[in-house]
Amino acid sequence: MATSARPGRARTALRVCAWVLFVTGIGAYALGLLGVLISETDEACSQKLVYEGADFREMRTGLVPLENTCVFEDGTTYADIPGWVNPLFFGGVGGALVCVVAAVLVGRSAGKRG
């Protein structure tokens, strides 16, 4: 009887792990996206407030991975997204997926034993 309780606890722990990682990843992405939406990085770059070397050439933006980068004529770039946003997003969502798969496998192996 004690062995049948362990897979249930493991599945519960894996589900909690999945939710925590998923919420953390999505929260990081939301903070980064909020920064993109309220920032005026393109204006700051075009007015030479972030880099005084060369003229502003273009703005690179993207949603996955989250990007908001000024590109200048000499190839210099200025990224407005903090460096932790994309790794935390992909790590959180990927880790959540791993936890879900592990929970399914634990459930299947418990079903075969029981």
C-alpha positions in Angstrom: 0.0 0.0 0.0 2.9 2.4 0.7 4.3 1.9 -2.8 1.0 3.1 -4.5 1.1 6.4 -2.5 4.6 7.4 -3.8 3.6 7.8 -7.5 0.7 10.0 -6.4 3.0 12.2 -4.4 5.5 12.3 -7.2 2.8 13.3 -9.7 1.6 16.0 -7.4 5.1 17.4 -6.9 5.7 17.3 -10.7 2.4 19.2 -11.3 3.3 21.8 -8.8 6.8 22.1 -10.3 5.2 22.5 -13.8 2.9 25.3 -12.6 5.6 27.2 -10.8 8.0 27.0 -13.8 5.3 27.9 -16.2 4.1 30.9 -14.2 7.7 32.1 -13.7 8.4 31.9 -17.4 5.2 33.6 -18.4 5.7 36.3 -15.7 9.2 37.0 -17.0 7.9 37.3 -20.5 5.1 39.6 -19.4 7.5 41.9 -17.6 9.8 42.1 -20.7 6.8 42.7 -23.0 5.5 45.5 -20.7 9.0 47.1 -20.9 8.8 46.9 -24.7 5.3 48.4 -24.8 6.0 51.4 -22.5 9.5 52.1 -23.6 10.5 54.7 -26.1 13.7 53.1 -27.1 13.4 54.0 -30.8 13.1 57.7 -29.9 16.0 57.5 -27.5 18.2 55.8 -30.1 17.3 58.2 -32.9 18.0 61.2 -30.7 21.4 59.7 -29.7 20.5 59.4 -26.0 21.8 55.9 -25.7 24.8 56.0 -28.1 26.5 59.0 -29.6 28.8 57.3 -32.0 27.0 56.6 -35.3 23.6 57.4 -36.7 20.6 55.3 -35.9 19.8 52.9 -38.7 17.0 50.6 -37.7 15.0 49.0 -34.9 14.8 45.2 -34.6 11.7 44.0 -32.7 10.4 40.5 -32.2 8.0 38.6 -29.9 9.6 35.2 -29.8 12.3 35.6 -28.6 11.4 39.0 -27.2 13.6 41.6 -28.8 13.7 45.4 -28.9 17.1 46.4 -30.2 18.5 49.6 -31.8 21.0 49.1 -34.6 23.4 51.9 -35.5 25.3 52.5 -38.8 28.6 51.3 -37.4 27.0 47.9 -36.3 26.7 48.8 -32.6 23.5 47.6 -31.0 21.6 48.6 -27.9 19.2 46.0 -26.5 16.3 47.3 -24.4 15.2 43.8 -23.1 17.0 42.7 -19.9 19.2 39.7 -20.5 17.4 37.4 -18.1 13.9 37.7 -19.8 14.3 35.2 -22.7 16.3 32.6 -20.8 13.8 32.6 -17.9 10.9 32.4 -20.3 12.2 29.5 -22.4 13.7 27.8 -19.3 10.4 28.1 -17.4 8.2 26.9 -20.2 10.6 24.1 -21.2 11.0 23.0 -17.6 7.2 23.0 -17.2 6.9 20.8 -20.2 9.5 18.4 -18.8 7.6 18.2 -15.5 4.3 17.4 -17.3 5.9 14.7 -19.4 7.5 13.2 -16.2 4.2 13.3 -14.4 2.5 11.4 -17.3 5.3 8.8 -17.3 5.1 8.3 -13.5 1.3 7.9 -13.8 1.6 5.3 -16.6 4.3 3.3 -14.7 2.1 3.4 -11.6 -0.8 2.2 -13.6 1.2 -0.8 -15.0 2.3 -1.8 -11.5 -1.2 -1.5 -9.9 
